[in-house]
Amino acid sequence: MCSGSREQEPSCGRPLGIRAGPNGTLFVADAYLGVFEVNPSTGESTRLVSGGQLVAGRKLSFINDITVTRDGRKLFFTDSSSRWQRRDYLQLLMEATADGRVLELDLETRELTVVMENLRFPNGIQLLPDEESVLVAETTMARIRRVHVAGLNKGGMDTFVENLPGFPDNIRPSSGGGYWVAMSSVRPNPGFSVMDFLSQRPWIKKFIFKLFSPEVLMKFSPPYSLVAELHDGGVCSRSFHDPGGLVAGYISEVHEHQGSLYLGSFRSNYIAKLDLSKV
C-alpha cells in the first residue's frame, strides 16, 4: 500500500502532468513510471513510455509535464533530469544540472526522440497555437524557453521570458491569449533567495546538503504563491499573490476553466479555486 513516503515514490509513482486528448482519453506523465494513455471512463491505462528507459544514451529519471497536439498524433514531454529523481528535486534545483530534456513521442510510429537537451530543470511544457513550438519552464534559471519542434526553425530555441520574479513550474493557456505560469517559490527583491545565492556558489552546495535535510532547507523558501499571466515578449497582464501561502502555498499548477482559476500545490492535499470575476 502506498503511504506517500519518500521511500515508496519510485514504486508507487508520482503523476505530475495530465492532458486531455482529442478522443476523450487522458495522457499522464508520471515522474517514475512513465507516460500513459488513460481511459477516464474505465480506468484502463496503456503505458506509452517507460520511466527509467534509456533514450539517446541517457535515462528518463524525472518525467515531468506533457502536452499533446490537437490531432493527438504527437506528445511532447519534459524529463527534468537524467541524474536526479523527483524526490531529489531540491538537489537538482541547487546543483542547477544542465541535463534536462524535451522529448517527442509519435503515437503512430511509437518513435521517441530528443527535441532539446542540456536544459536546467525543464518543468512545465505548453504547445503554442501553431504547434511549431513549445514553451518550457526552465525552473532553475527562472525563465521560460521557446523550443521549436516543427517548421523551418525546428531544432532551435530562444527565450520567451527571463528573470522572472519566481521559479516557474507549470504553464497553461489563458483565455486572454497568454499563458498562466505558476511559480512555486519567489525570488525576493530586495531580500534573500537561497536558490539565487547557491547558483552563484556551486562549491557550497554539497556542504549544505551534509548539514541540512531537504525539509529544513524548504523552510528557507517562503511559501509565497504567485500566478502570472504572461504574453509574448514577457509582458505580464495580470498576477495574483498569496504572500504568506495562507490559502495555497507553493503553487505548482494553474488551470483556467469557465471564469475561474484552479490552483494545485506540490505540498498541499487540496485544490484551490479563484473566481476571476471577483478579483
C-alpha positions, 0 to 999 in steps of 0.5 A: 500500500502506498503511504506517500513516503519518500521511500515508496515514490519510485514504486508507487509513482508520482503523476505530475502532468495530465492532458486531455486528448482529442478522443476523450482519453487522458495522457499522464506523465508520471515522474517514475513510471512513465507516460500513459494513455488513460481511459477516464471512463474505465480506468484502463491505462496503456503505458506509452513510455517507460520511466527509467528507459534509456533514450539517446544514451541517457535515462528518463529519471524525472518525467515531468509535464506533457502536452499533446497536439490537437490531432493527438498524433504527437506528445511532447514531454519534459524529463527534468533530469537524467541524474536526479529523481523527483524526490531529489528535486531540491538537489537538482534545483541547487546543483542547477544540472544542465541535463534536462530534456524535451522529448517527442513521442509519435503515437503512430510510429511509437518513435521517441526522440530528443527535441532539446537537451542540456536544459536546467530543470525543464518543468512545465511544457505548453504547445503554442497555437501553431504547434511549431513550438513549445514553451518550457519552464526552465525552473532553475534559471527562472525563465521560460524557453521557446523550443521549436519542434516543427517548421523551418526553425525546428531544432532551435530555441530562444527565450520567451521570458527571463528573470522572472520574479519566481521559479516557474513550474507549470504553464497553461493557456489563458483565455486572454491569449497568454499563458498562466505560469505558476511559480512555486517559490519567489525570488525576493527583491530586495531580500534573500533567495537561497536558490539565487545565492547557491547558483552563484556558489556551486562549491557550497552546495554539497556542504549544505546538503551534509548539514541540512535535510531537504525539509529544513532547507524548504523552510528557507523558501517562503511559501509565497504563491504567485500566478502570472499571466504572461504574453509574448515578449514577457509582458505580464497582464495580470498576477495574483499573490498569496504572500504568506501561502495562507490559502495555497502555498507553493503553487505548482499548477494553474488551470483556467476553466469557465471564469475561474482559476484552479490552483494545485500545490506540490505540498498541499492535499487540496485544490484551490479555486479563484473566481476571476470575476471577483478579483 
